[in-house]
């Protein structure tokens, strides 16, 4: 097992201690469990419904650029 040292603010640490205690666990156990859960989730394939929805929403990047250009000309 590897030891990990993570700097957090005193406020965040106090919150984590209180929350973990109320959950009947420790900060270390909670973080280790979250890391393991992330590994499992990342190994799952993307749901077919999510894949089929890909591309449904249009990209707004060019529209935003056009709008910013319009505003620039308007307020020049």
C-alpha atoms as one frame of an Amber mdcrd trajectory, in Angstrom:
protein
   0.000   0.000   0.000   1.225   3.481  -0.868   0.976   6.464   1.448  -0.356
   9.666  -0.105  -0.008  13.107   1.413  -2.505  15.681   0.144  -2.428  19.288
   1.302  -5.887  20.662   2.139  -7.020  23.776   3.923  -7.792  23.539   7.626
 -11.438  24.263   6.827 -11.650  21.430   4.276  -9.884  19.045   6.625 -12.266
  19.870   9.477 -15.234  19.339   7.176 -13.877  15.987   5.965 -13.208  14.840
   9.518 -16.717  15.739  10.656 -18.377  14.244   7.589 -16.364  11.029   7.702
 -17.052  10.623  11.413 -20.795  10.987  10.822 -20.532   8.329   8.108 -18.715
   5.974  10.443 -15.489   6.023   8.479 -12.193   7.892   8.271 -10.977  10.430
   5.758  -8.387   7.928   4.557 -10.953   5.164   4.036 -13.337   7.514   2.274
 -10.666   8.752  -0.160  -9.400   5.221  -0.824 -12.954   4.077  -1.578 -13.508
   7.018  -3.927 -10.316   6.198  -5.829 -11.415   2.577  -6.195 -14.898   3.637
  -7.328 -13.372   5.915  -9.957 -11.319   3.031 -11.344 -14.436   0.853 -11.633
 -16.492   3.623 -13.267 -13.804   4.413 -15.830 -13.646   0.767 -16.863 -17.363
   0.687 -17.710 -18.316   1.327 -21.327 -20.298   4.454 -22.118 -24.028   3.722
 -22.140 -25.542   3.362 -25.632 -28.065   6.136 -24.937 -25.241   8.558 -24.202
 -23.390   7.579 -27.363 -26.540   7.960 -29.475 -27.094  11.454 -28.040 -23.616
  12.562 -29.059 -23.831  15.425 -31.518 -27.469  16.255 -30.747 -26.510  19.666
 -29.396 -24.798  21.973 -31.832 -21.503  23.526 -30.935 -21.929  27.123 -29.872
 -18.312  28.196 -30.205 -18.661  29.910 -33.588 -21.935  31.594 -32.621 -20.319
  32.990 -29.513 -17.388  34.280 -31.552 -19.805  35.920 -33.988 -21.717  37.525
 -31.118 -18.522  38.828 -29.515 -17.454  40.265 -32.867 -20.847  41.964 -33.215
 -20.543  43.462 -29.720 -17.031  44.665 -30.448 -18.193  46.498 -33.582 -21.271
  47.840 -31.831 -19.318  49.300 -28.913 -16.258  50.464 -30.867
